[in-house]
Amino acid sequence: MGDTVQDSSDAAASLPLRPLKVFTMLENNPEVMNYLARRLGVSEELAFYDVYSLYDAEMMALVPRPVFALLVTIPMNAAWRQDRDAEDAALEWYSGSGPSEPVLWFQQTVIHGCGLIGLLHCVANGIPAKMMVPGSELANFVEKAIPLGMDDRAKFLNDADALHEASEAASALGDSRVLGTEEDSIHHFVALVKGRDGNLWELEGSRKGPLNRGPLGEDDDAFSERALELGIKRLIEIQPQRAWPHTGLGLITFLGLDAAGGVEIEDRAKPGEFLPVICEDSTEVAVYISSTMESLINGFLRAVLH
């Protein structure tokens, strides 16, 4: 399914437009995202973790459950652009707003802000939305953003100086070289979350709206087999097989620390090393982990959980 939710409610009165902010691009790893989440006001019961496989049962079992969302970086290649353009051509621009929305979605107008927007999509939807620190920057921002329509919500995000400052501080924590504001990234952030309506939603700021990928069972979290088939595995199938040694999807998970039980995954691949990745047909591919974001800073998948 690829429909956007429509809502007949009127957008809030137009907000004055300030110059668009330019962000330093974020690296998709738990250290960066956890720092940003804590600084903004995400509960300490929640955290981002690496996901090392979507097919190997033993490695998947290391992921604490339940998973509330997956935060993915997708290589912006021709195959993905073609799929996105074809789907968007049949859609209307999103008109939803207010507390009845199944998910809170932000259109991206800020430059290089997809990492911050991806994090917002993870922490401001589902169960995590109920666990923000009261009075925090995040809680206050989300409360004021909910009644706004798409355009005014994007302007409100652009004007949120505290979020911009927090994102800039987080950008210095990654393992890779920080790209300049004039440079382009070949990766883009996408969040996959379970909405309050029980559906899996694909949230990306540069689309026409939130995308309903289909219903999940009551006991299905964002890392259930059903959610993986509707979400991340569908995105993987779009990628040309020949591109896998050179383009990577980065995936981290967002979960509750109480559920984690102190689980730690050691031997994380470092830039400059080759990471063995087990494919669905049990073949093994060596993926190079580059030290730069232009290449594979994360040649393996990561995810966001509770």
C-alpha positions, -999 to +999 in steps of 0.1 A: +000+000+000+012+035-007-016+058+002-013+090+022-038+098+049-061+127+041-076+150+067-102+178+060-091+200+089-078+234+080-042+243+083-032+267+110-027+304+101+003+308+080+036+313+099+061+339+087+089+323+067+125+326+079+155+317+057+158+279+054+183+264+079+213+244+066+222+214+087+254+194+090+245+159+079+241+132+106+256+098+106+232+070+112+246+053+143+234+048+179+260+071+195+249+100+174+212+094+176+211+085+213+230+118+221+205+138+200+175+119+215+187+126+251+195+162+245+160+168+230+141+150+258+136+114+248+131+091+278+162+073+291+141+041+289+145+043+251+176+039+230+189+033+195+207+000+188+226-015+158+209-043+138+233-067+121+210-089+101+175-092+089+178-129+079+200-146+105+178-157+134+206-158+160+218-123+151+182-110+150+176-124+185+202-100+199+179-071+191+160-062+223+122-061+218+098-046+213+110-024+184+091+008+180+107+020+147+135+014+122+157+043+111+172+035+077+196+053+054+189+045+018+214+050-011+199+076-035+205+056-066+185+056-099+164+025-089+151+041-057+144+074-073+124+058-101+103+038-076+097+069-055+088+091-084+064+065-098+046+062-065+044+099-058+030+106-092-003+089-081-005+107-048-019+140-036+000+162-012-007+154+024-034+175+041-036+159+076-031+176+109-042+174+145-043+146+171-064+123+150-034+116+126-022+080+128+014+093+126+031+127+130+049+135+097+072+164+088+079+176+053+116+184+048+123+219+036+155+224+057+187+216+039+204+184+049+180+179+078+168+144+069+187+129+099+169+151+125+136+145+107+142+108+107+148+108+145+117+130+150+096+105+131+109+077+153+105+094+187+073+114+181+051+084+170+036+054+187+046+045+223+077+068+223+054+098+218+040+091+253+074+089+269+089+123+262+103+141+292+076+166+302+087+202+295+116+192+273+124+208+240+111+178+222+078+176+242+071+213+237+080+211+200+058+181+193+028+196+212+029+227+191+036+209+158+006+185+161-022+210+151-002+225+122-008+216+086+021+203+063+035+237+052+032+254+086+047+223+103+077+225+080+081+262+088+079+255+125+107+229+122+128+254+103+124+280+130+132+256+159+166+269+168+170+245+198+166+214+175+190+228+150+216+234+177+212+199+191+215+184+157+247+203+149+262+192+182+253+156+174+269+158+139+304+159+155+301+125+172+301+102+141+329+079+130+331+093+095+342+126+080+315+152+084+304+164+050+303+201+044+270+219+040+277+224+003+283+187-003+256+163-013+250+129+005+242+098-015+221+085+014+187+096+028+170+088+061+137+069+061+118+059+093+095+029+095+071+031+125+040+014+138+012+041+139-015+044+164-038+028+138-018-004+139-004+001+104+033+003+094+041+037+081+071+048+059+080+083+069+104+104+047+104+141+046+109+145+009+078+125-001+043+139-005+032+126+028+033+096+052+030+062+034+008+035+048+025+002+040-001-021+055-016-035+087+004-051+115-010-076+140-017-064+175+015-082+188+037-072+158+063-046+165+084-027+139+109-056+138+083-084+133+086-105+102+054-088+088+068-053+094+101-063+078+084-077+047+062-046+044+090-021+051+128-026+049+128-057+028+107-040+002+132-012+001+161-037-002+144-054-032+144-021-050+182-018-049+201-033-078+219-064-067+251-053-084+251-021-062+253-039-029+291-039-027+292-002-033+260+012-017+248+005+018+216+007+038+223+018+073+198+007+100+195+013+137+167+004+162+149+023+189+140+004+221+134+005+258+165+000+279+145-020+304+139-045+276+176-045+265+188-063+296+223-050+293+227-066+258+258-053+241+271-064+206+308-064+204+332-066+174+314-038+156+329-033+121+352-004+119+358+019+090+384+003+067+373-033+075+353-058+056+320-069+072+307-104+064+270-101+056+248-133+054+222-130+026+188-147+026+201-175+004+228-182+030+256-168+008+281-145+024+292-112+009+321-091+022+309-055+025+336-028+028+331-003+056+344+030+043+355+059+066+334+084+046+296+089+044+299+091+006+307+054+006+297+028+031+299+041+066+273+015+074+274-013+049+252-033+072+216-027+083+207-008+115+173-003+131+154+017+158+135+000+186+119+002+221 
